[in-house]
Amino acid sequence: MRSSKWGMGFAAMFAAALVLSAAAPAYAENTQQDKMTSCNAEAKAKGLSGADRKTFMKGCLSKEGAAPEKKLNSQQEKMKTCNADATAKG
C-alpha cells in the first residue's frame, strides 16, 4: 500500500508541473499581445502612418523589458488625443 501512495504523489507532482509549464507560454503570448496593443495605441496617438509608423512599430516591438509608459490622468489623456487630432488635421 505504501508504494501506491508514492506513485500517486509522483503522479500528482507530474500533473502539477505539466499544468504550470503549459501556463508559461500563455503568459508570454499575453505579454506580446499587450506590447502590440500598447505600441499600436502609441503610434495612433502620435498620428504616424506609412513608413514612419512601420519604423516606429519595429522599434517599439523590439524593446525588451522596457518600462511601461507612465499612466496619464484623464486631462493628460484628453490633451494627448486632441494634440494627435490637431496634428492629423494639419
C-alpha positions as CSV (number, residue, x, y, z in Angstrom):
1,M,0.0,0.0,0.0
2,R,2.8,2.4,0.7
3,S,4.2,2.2,-2.8
4,S,0.8,3.2,-4.3
5,K,0.7,6.3,-2.1
6,W,4.2,7.2,-3.5
7,G,3.0,6.5,-7.0
8,M,0.0,8.8,-6.6
9,G,2.2,11.5,-5.1
10,F,4.6,11.5,-8.0
11,A,1.7,11.4,-10.5
12,A,0.2,14.5,-8.8
13,M,3.5,16.3,-8.8
14,F,4.0,15.5,-12.5
15,A,0.5,16.7,-13.3
16,A,1.1,19.9,-11.5
17,A,4.4,20.5,-13.3
18,L,2.7,19.8,-16.6
19,V,0.0,22.4,-15.8
20,L,2.5,25.0,-14.8
21,S,4.6,24.5,-17.8
22,A,1.6,24.9,-20.1
23,A,0.7,28.2,-18.4
24,A,4.1,29.8,-19.1
25,P,3.6,30.2,-22.9
26,A,0.2,31.7,-22.4
27,Y,1.7,34.4,-20.2
28,A,4.3,35.1,-22.8
29,E,1.7,35.4,-25.6
30,N,-0.3,37.9,-23.5
31,T,2.8,39.9,-22.9
32,Q,3.4,40.2,-26.6
33,Q,-0.2,41.0,-27.3
34,D,-0.1,43.7,-24.6
35,K,3.0,45.1,-26.2
36,M,1.4,45.1,-29.6
37,T,-1.7,46.9,-28.3
38,S,0.4,49.4,-26.4
39,C,2.6,50.2,-29.5
40,N,-0.4,50.5,-31.8
41,A,-2.1,53.0,-29.4
42,E,1.1,55.0,-29.1
43,A,1.6,55.1,-32.9
44,K,-2.1,56.2,-33.3
45,A,-1.7,58.9,-30.7
46,K,1.4,60.2,-32.5
47,G,-0.5,60.2,-35.8
48,L,2.1,58.0,-37.5
49,S,1.4,56.4,-40.9
50,G,3.2,54.7,-43.7
51,A,7.0,54.2,-43.4
52,D,7.1,56.3,-40.2
53,R,4.6,54.0,-38.5
54,K,6.4,50.9,-39.7
55,T,9.7,52.1,-38.3
56,F,8.2,53.1,-35.0
57,M,6.4,49.8,-34.6
58,K,9.5,47.9,-35.4
59,G,11.4,49.8,-32.7
60,C,8.6,49.7,-30.2
61,L,8.0,45.9,-30.5
62,S,11.7,45.1,-30.3
63,K,12.2,46.8,-27.0
64,E,12.8,44.1,-24.4
65,G,11.9,44.7,-20.8
66,A,11.1,48.3,-21.4
67,A,9.4,50.1,-18.6
68,P,5.7,50.6,-19.3
69,E,4.6,54.1,-20.2
70,K,3.6,56.2,-17.2
71,K,-0.2,56.2,-16.7
72,L,-1.7,59.5,-17.7
73,N,-4.6,61.2,-15.8
74,S,-7.8,62.0,-17.7
75,Q,-6.8,65.5,-18.5
76,Q,-3.5,64.4,-19.9
77,E,-5.3,61.7,-22.0
78,K,-7.6,64.4,-23.4
79,M,-4.7,66.7,-24.3
80,K,-2.8,63.8,-25.9
81,T,-5.8,62.9,-28.0
82,C,-6.6,66.5,-29.0
83,N,-3.0,67.1,-30.0
84,A,-2.9,64.0,-32.2
85,D,-6.2,65.0,-33.9
86,A,-4.9,68.5,-34.5
87,T,-1.6,67.2,-35.9
88,A,-3.5,64.8,-38.2
89,K,-5.8,67.7,-39.5
90,G,-2.8,69.9,-40.0
